[in-house]
Amino acid sequence: MKSDHPFTIGKAIVIRTVTMIQTGILKEVGKKELVLTDASWIADTGRLGEFLKEGPISDSAEVEPFPDGEVFVGRGAIIDAVHVEWKPSRETK
């Protein structure tokens, strides 16, 4: 059965919205939202290309973890989203 979205459940994802960037593990895709776990708000990625390849390793990267549990991101606010191979950081930087 073909999915109605291009996302892969269970994979790490970087989501850029109109105001911020979130990372996490994609738990669920609803009609109007994505549900993340192990999520963080990224205030500054440093060089975006490097961040997408390697995660928040740059000295300029800023990571603010959400509390444990689920985080909901409205699909209408998404500019772009990228599945990444690294584990989302939960360490405040």
C-alpha positions, 0 to 999 in steps of 0.5 A, a space after each residue: 500500500 502506497 503511503 500518502 507522504 514521503 516520510 519514513 517512520 522511525 528515522 531521524 529527521 531535520 525539519 525547517 519551518 518558517 521560524 525554527 528548526 527541529 530534529 527528532 525521531 519521526 514517530 507518526 505522520 498525521 494529516 496536519 502534523 508530524 509527531 517527533 520523539 527525542 526532539 530538540 529545537 535548533 537555534 543555530 545550525 552553523 553551516 547547514 550542509 555540514 549540520 545535515 551531514 554530521 549533526 550539531 557538532 559545530 561550536 556555533 550550533 545551538 541545541 535546546 532539547 524539548 521535554 521528554 515525550 512527543 512534539 508536534 510540528 504542523 505540516 503547513 509550517 514546513 519549508 523542508 525536511 530531510 531524513 538524516 543518518 545521525 542520532 538527534 542530539 539531546 544535549 544542550 549546546 
